[in-house]
Amino acid sequence: MKLFNNNKRLYLFNKIIFSISFVMLFAVSCNNNSSDISIIKGKIQNAQNKTLQIEEIYPGFIDTVAKTKISKKGEFKIKIKINENTFHRLKLDDNNIILLKINPNEKIEINAN
């Protein structure tokens, strides 16, 4: 009978350890790390009050990830979360596009006309 109790205790102990490990792994994987925020800022002359967007580029697919309005002084600032090196394009309109390869935590400054 004692052997049965030890096996049962060992089983419960392993089950508790597994549960705690799973919860800790889940908590770490869901952590929003603000250090992955990249910042794109700058000034675009002759583009006051227009909308500027940043798009992530995938093979055969483009996803708009952020938009901002350019100020009366022509200034803008966009913050985006980047998990890995990715290709983006900064788009004012179909004729005014800047292609970017953005790394996590990168600060990019753009001055254009």
N, C-alpha and C positions, 0 to 999 in steps of 0.2 A: 504494500500500500504506500509506503514511503517513496518508492521509486516513481509511482504514478504522480504523486504530489510534486516531486522535483521536476518531472517532465512538463507538468502543467505550468509550474512557475516559470520554467525556461521558455516555454511557448508564449506565455503572457509577456514576459520580459522582452523577447524578440519582437513581438507585435507592437509593444509600446515604443521601442527604439525605432522600428520601421516607421511608425506613425509620426514620431517627432522628426525624423529625418525628412520625411515627405513634406511636412508642414514647413520646415526650414528651407528646403529646396524651393518650394513654391513661393515663399516670401522673398527669397533672394532674386528669383527670376522675375518677379513682378515689381521690383524696385525701379522707380523712375529716377534715373541718374541725370541730374541737370548738367553734368559735365559733357554730355553728348549734344548739347545745344550749340549749333553753329550760327554765326551772325553775319549777315550780309548787309552792309550799309554803304551809303555814298550819296553822290549828287549827280543828277542828270539835268543838264541845261535844256531849256525849251521843252520840258515835259511836265510843267507844273499842273497839279490837280488831276493828273492821269493815274490810272490804276496800273500797278506793276505786279506781276505774279512770278512765283518761282515754281517750276514744274520739274518733277522727277522723271527721268527718261529710262524706259525699259524697252527691250526689243519689241517693236510693234505696238507700243503702248506709252502714253504720256499721261501723268497724273499731276494735277495742280495741287500743291501742298500748302501754299500760302499766298495771300494777296495783301497788298498795302497801297494806300494812296500816297502819291508823291506830294510833298508839301508845296506851298507857294514859293518857297526858296529853292525847290527842286531836290530836296533831301528826302531820303527814305531809310528805313531800317527794317529788316526782316529777320526773325529768329525761327530756326527750324531744328527739329530733333533729327540727328543723323546717327545711325547705328554703325554704319560701315561706309567706306569710300563709295560714293555714288555719283552718277552723272546727272546734272540738272541744267536747266536753261532758265535764264532770267529774261522775261518776255514783257516788253512794253506793248508791242503789237506784232503783226505778222512780218513786218519789215525790220524790226528792231529787237534782235535777240542776241544774248551773250551766253555761250556755252560754258559751263563750269563743271569741274570735278571737285566735289566738296568732301572733306574729311571730317570726322567727328571733332568737335571742339575748335573748329577753324573760324578765324575772323577774316572776312574778305571785305576790302574797301574798293568801291568802283566809282570812278569819275568819268562821265561821258557827256556827249553833246548829241 
